Amino acid sequence: VRCHTEDKPFKCTECSYSATERMSLIKHVRTHTQERPYICDICGLSFVTVSSLKRHCRGHTKEKPFKCKECGQQYADKKRLNDHLLKHKSIKPYKCSFCEYLCRRKDNLQSHIKRNHANSTSKEVNNGESQEMVSQR
């Protein structure tokens, strides 16, 4: 196991990517080949990883296996649960660099910037590069 070492023997032949595990390289190579071998039986969408397919299928089945221990709210994926948990802690890690606006999610910050700071440079507005992580405790 090469968890936290600098040794990354699995190298991509298309770019400079390297990985500690063979499977990580295989998943990465699919970004170049556009291979998406995992197909949803219900709607036909295809995915690079089996975990992406499983997450997608929860949308069809309405399965929500990730439950908040604080309030019982349930989510189909862990990322949404983690975003929700920030509400209980009153943590807003994304700060607008143009004003004092704070929020919990990057996509909300990007929307805020487009809505309120449209006259800023288009690069900052379009790709949300103006956000910065801040910690509030």
ChimeraX attribute file (.defattr): number of C-alpha atoms within 10 A of each C-alpha:
attribute: neighborCount
match mode: 1-to-1
recipient: residues
	/A:1	6
	/A:2	11
	/A:3	9
	/A:4	7
	/A:5	8
	/A:6	9
	/A:7	11
	/A:8	14
	/A:9	13
	/A:10	16
	/A:11	16
	/A:12	15
	/A:13	9
	/A:14	9
	/A:15	9
	/A:16	7
	/A:17	13
	/A:18	17
	/A:19	18
	/A:20	18
	/A:21	15
	/A:22	14
	/A:23	11
	/A:24	12
	/A:25	17
	/A:26	14
	/A:27	14
	/A:28	16
	/A:29	19
	/A:30	15
	/A:31	11
	/A:32	11
	/A:33	9
	/A:34	10
	/A:35	13
	/A:36	15
	/A:37	12
	/A:38	17
	/A:39	15
	/A:40	14
	/A:41	10
	/A:42	8
	/A:43	9
	/A:44	9
	/A:45	13
	/A:46	17
	/A:47	19
	/A:48	19
	/A:49	14
	/A:50	14
	/A:51	11
	/A:52	12
	/A:53	18
	/A:54	15
	/A:55	15
	/A:56	17
	/A:57	18
	/A:58	15
	/A:59	12
	/A:60	11
	/A:61	9
	/A:62	10
	/A:63	14
	/A:64	16
	/A:65	13
	/A:66	17
	/A:67	15
	/A:68	15
	/A:69	9
	/A:70	8
	/A:71	9
	/A:72	9
	/A:73	13
	/A:74	17
	/A:75	19
	/A:76	20
	/A:77	18
	/A:78	15
	/A:79	11
	/A:80	13
	/A:81	18
	/A:82	13
	/A:83	14
	/A:84	17
	/A:85	18
	/A:86	15
	/A:87	11
	/A:88	11
	/A:89	10
	/A:90	12
	/A:91	17
	/A:92	19
	/A:93	17
	/A:94	22
	/A:95	21
	/A:96	20
	/A:97	14
	/A:98	12
	/A:99	10
	/A:100	7
	/A:101	13
	/A:102	19
	/A:103	17
	/A:104	18
	/A:105	16
	/A:106	16
	/A:107	12
	/A:108	13
	/A:109	21
	/A:110	20
	/A:111	14
	/A:112	18
	/A:113	26
	/A:114	18
	/A:115	11
	/A:116	12
	/A:117	16
	/A:118	13
	/A:119	10
	/A:120	14
	/A:121	10
	/A:122	12
	/A:123	10
	/A:124	17
	/A:125	21
	/A:126	15
	/A:127	12
	/A:128	19
	/A:129	13
	/A:130	19
	/A:131	20
	/A:132	13
	/A:133	12
	/A:134	12
	/A:135	9
	/A:136	9
	/A:137	7
